[in-house]
Amino acid sequence: MPFALGMPALIEIPRLHDLIDLCQELELSFIELNMNMPDNCPEMLNPLEVRDITRSAGIELTLHSPDELDLGSLHPTVREGHIGRMREALSWSAQAGVKVLNMHLSPGIYFTLPDRRVWIYEQYVDAFTSNLWSSYQELLSIARASCVDICTENVTNFCLPFVAQAIDELCCLDGFHLTWDIGHDARSGFKEREILLRHEPRIRHMHLHDYNGQSDHQVPGTGMLDIEGMLDFARRRDIRVLVETKTPDSLRESVRAVRKML
């Protein structure tokens, strides 16, 4: 296989041993643990035991940070709490042998006016961007020392002008990488694609699922996306591909579908 295929942690399978069994059944290369689920959090898993178990099983791990992560927060103590959580995650990842820490970039909240939305971070874009810069600068330094890639994922927010501006600036940082979630990109009307391709060499990770016009995380080949084209992109750039459907049955169906396209 010219690139690695993996699976996400599943809400129906909380135990790591059971996830590993499914990963081996599907002959996949890695599992993306998800810190949104307490069972996947660093304090719940001994990193050295995790390292030994996954090495014995012949699989690798990536790690998804909590969705509420906000490294650009305008509240110093809130921002420091989130940075601290990522320090913990990186320290655990280094010991557990995790290869990628996948993160979201929060656009914050908005005020709903009679005729439009006003994003708080857009109103305070200089402070927001400065906070992101300093947060990432610290975490990327730790990540490099830990041999972990931090990859920032599009979540239908890269098309917001103030987020796009922040991404453009963060791409000047050594070690800043991107995750291309192709289902989220489709949900945005493919508006995120422009900024992702503008920084194509930074793309190190892919979340692959289909979009049927109403919802994403659908089985590849059942929606509107050019899955074969995206697999070809990943193959050419040797990008890890997470097959991101969220139940055991849909994951089995998705892996079968993807393998037929390779």
N, C-alpha and C positions, 0 to 999 in steps of 0.2 A: 504494500500500500504506500503510495507516494506521500501521503500526509496522514495525520492521526485523526481518527474518528472517535468521538466520545459521547457520553450521556450525562444528563443532569441528575442531581439528587432528586428523589421523588417524594412527595408528601405522604404517599401510601407506603413507602419503604423507609422508615426512619433509621434503621440500623445499618451501619457501615458494612458489616459482614454480608447482609442480604443484598445491598447495592453491588458489592463486589461479585456476588454470585450471578446477578443479572448481567453485569458487565462482561463476565467471562462467558456466560451463555450466548451473548450477542457478539462475542469476539471483538469487543471494542478496546480501545487503547487507554482511555482515561475516563474518570468521573469528575464532574464539577460539583463539589460540595457547596452548600448554600447556607450562609450564615443567617438568612431569614428564618431558618429552622433551628431551634435550640440544640437539637441532637447533633448538628453539624458545626457547632461553635467550638473554638479552641479549648475552652475550659472543660468541655465535655469529652474530649478525645486526647488521649496521651499521644503526643506527637511522635515519640520514638516507636511506640507500638503501631501507630498508623503507618509509619515509614516501613517497618518490618513486614507488616501484613500486605501492603500494596506491592512491595518488592517481591515477596513470595508469590503473589498472584500474577505478577508480570504486568501490572497496570500503573498508570500515573494519576496524579490528582491535580486539579485546578480548584480554585476557591472563589466563590461569589460573595462579595461584601454585602452588608445589609442595605436594603433599598433606601432606607431613610438617611443614609450617609450624606452629609452636606459639608464639604470641605470649603465652601465659599461663604458659609454663614456669617452674617454681620454681627452675631453675638459671640464675643471672644470665648466665653466659657463653653458654649455649645460647640463651637468649632474645635476647641482644644479637646473636648470629650470625644469627638469623632476622629480626630487625628490620633488620639490615644488608643482608640479601639483598633485602628489600622496598624499602629505600632505592634499591638498584641498579635494581630493577625499575621503580620510579616514575620515576627519572631517565631510564632508557631509554624508558619509555612517553611521557614528555613530548616527547622528541625524535622518536619514531617516529609520533606522532599517535594513540596508543592511547587509546580512550575509557573503558574499564572495566578495572579490575583485580579479578578475581574471587578470593575467598579462602575457605578453610575455617577454622572455629574448632575447634581440637583439644580433645576432651574428656580427653585424656591417657590414662593407663593405669589398670587396675583390678587389685585383688587378688581372686583367686577363693577365697572361703571355702567351707566345706562347705555352707552354706545360702544364700549370696548373693554378689553382687559388691560390692566396696567400691571406689569411684572415688577415686583419690588427690586429685584436685582438689575433690571434694566434701568430703573431710576437711579440706582447707585452702582453703575457698572464699573467704575474705577475701583471702588472698594471691593466689590465682588471679585473682579479679576485679580486684584492684588492679593486677596485672601487665598484664592485658588493657587496662584503662583507660589506663595510661600508654603502652603500646605503640601502641594505636590513636590516642591523642591526638597522638603524634608523627607517625605515618604519615598521618593525615588532614590535618594541617597541610601536609605536603609535597604530598599529593594535590590539595588545593585550589589550591595555587600552580602545580601542574602541569596543572590542568584535567582531572584524571582522577577518575572515581568509583570508590571502593573499595566493593565489594559483597560481603557475607559470606553464604555459601551454606549452607543446611541440608543436612546429610549424615546423616540419621536420628539426629541428636544434639540437636536443639533441644528435644526432649521430655524430656531429662534435666533435673531441677530446677535443678541448679547452672549448666547452660548457659543455660537459659531465664532465670534470674536475671541472668546476665551480659548476655544480649541486651537485656533490659529496661533495664539500666543504661546499656549502650553506646548505646542509642537516644536518650539525652540529649545525645550528642555531635553537634556540627554536622558534617554530611557523612557520618554513618554510614548506610550503605544496605544493603539485603538483596537476595539472589538467591533466588528461589523455585524450587527444583528439585522439580518435581511428581512425578517418579518416586521420588525419595528420600522425599518426603512420603508417598507411597502405601506404600512399604516399611515406614514407621514405623506403619502402620495409621491414617494421616492424623492422627496425634497432633501433628505439627509445625505443622499448618495453623492451630491456635489462636494460637500466638505470632506467626506470620507475619501473620495478619489483624489481630492486635492492633496491629501496626505497619505497616499497609497502606501509608500514604504513603511509607514508607521503601523499598518494593520498587521496584527500578529495572531488574532483570534477571531473566530466566526461562530455566531449562533445561527443555526440553520433550521428554519421551519417555514411553513407556507402560510399564505394569507388569502382568505376567500372573499374579501371585500367587506366582511363584517367582523371577523376575529382572526387573530394570528395563532401561533402555536398549533397549526394544523399539520397533518401528515404531508410531507413533501410530495408534490405531484398532484395534489387535490385542489390547489388554488391557482392564483394568477402569476406566481413567480417563476422565473427561469432558473429552476433549481440546477439543471445541468450546467448552465453558464456560471452559476456561483461556485459549483464544485470545481469547475475548470479554473476559475480565478484562484480558489484555495490551493489547488494542486500546483499551479504555476508558481505561487508564492510560498508554498510549503507551510500553509497556515493550519493550525489545529481547528477542527470543525466539530462543534458541539451540536448533535442532533437533538433539538430542544422541543420535544413534545413531552407531556407531563404525566402520563399514566403508563403503567407497564405495557398494556396492550397497544396503545398508540405508539409507544417507543419501538416495540417489536415491529409493528407495521412500517414505521418510518425508516428503521434501519434496513429492512428488506427493500423498501422503495429506493433508498439512496444507493444501495449496492447494485441495483439493476442499472443505475445511471452511470456508474463508474466504468 
